[in-house]
Amino acid sequence: QVQLVESGGGLVQAGGSLRLSCAASGSIFSINAMGWYRQAPGKQREFIAMITRGGSTNYVDSVKGRFTISRDNAKNTVYLQMSSLKPEDTAVYYCNAYSVLSDHRSDYWGQGTQVTVSS
């Protein structure tokens, strides 16, 4: 099992910045990748960014050049630095980690943190 705890959400004006943190604990050795998703009211949860165990990163097109995912292995923490925020970035942001064992994928989720961008 993996436990994820997010922090860093809040209210920011358009054009501003926020940094989200996600601290992992438990069976962290089993994690293949960690990432961020978000869910706006009335919309489905969408993928935002991911960083693999090897350090490769991937982003959804809408945040490329504005968001950066990184990690601190010593702290078992993944960060999402968000810049040039737009009102449409408003959502609950969820940290995700997944492991794959014997072709079976297990997903773990944090509790979510609210990000609100005012215009």
HELIX and SHEET records of a PDB file:
HELIX    1   1 ILE A   28  SER A   30  5                                   3    
HELIX    2   2 ASP A   61  VAL A   63  5                                   3    
HELIX    3   3 ASN A   73  LYS A   75  5                                   3    
HELIX    4   4 PRO A   87  ASP A   89  5                                   3    
SHEET    1   A 4 VAL A   2  SER A   7  0                                        
SHEET    2   A 4 LEU A  18  GLY A  26 -1                                        
SHEET    3   A 4 THR A  77  MET A  82 -1                                        
SHEET    4   A 4 PHE A  67  ASP A  72 -1                                        
SHEET    1   B 6 GLY A  10  GLN A  13  0                                        
SHEET    2   B 6 THR A 113  SER A 118  1                                        
SHEET    3   B 6 ALA A  91  LEU A 101 -1                                        
SHEET    4   B 6 ALA A  33  GLN A  39 -1                                        
SHEET    5   B 6 GLU A  46  THR A  52 -1                                        
SHEET    6   B 6 THR A  57  TYR A  59 -1                                        
SHEET    1   C 4 GLY A  10  GLN A  13  0                                        
SHEET    2   C 4 THR A 113  SER A 118  1                                        
SHEET    3   C 4 ALA A  91  LEU A 101 -1                                        
SHEET    4   C 4 HIS A 104  TRP A 109 -1                                        
END                                                                             
